[in-house]
């Protein structure tokens, strides 16, 4: 089972700019996907809804680059909504 967590913080080099992130975790607690930084909480929540709506096996596209395996999480419209850690 995968779980989503919601994070709020400031960028180290721009402490006045608040950012929102989500992370997708595997059963063992390992982070398997992280979002981009969002400036609006509502945008981050929309991202979480997109991940939940597109969390089927065929939405994960594996890749191998520079000796590393990973995946892109792709929405129904073809947009990448997340990348593996």
Buried (B, 14 or more C-beta within 10 A) or exposed (E): EEEBEEEEEEEEEEEEEBBBBBBBBEEEEEEBBBBBBBEEEEEBBEBBEBBEEBEEEEBBEEEEEEEEEBBBBBBEEEEEBBBBE
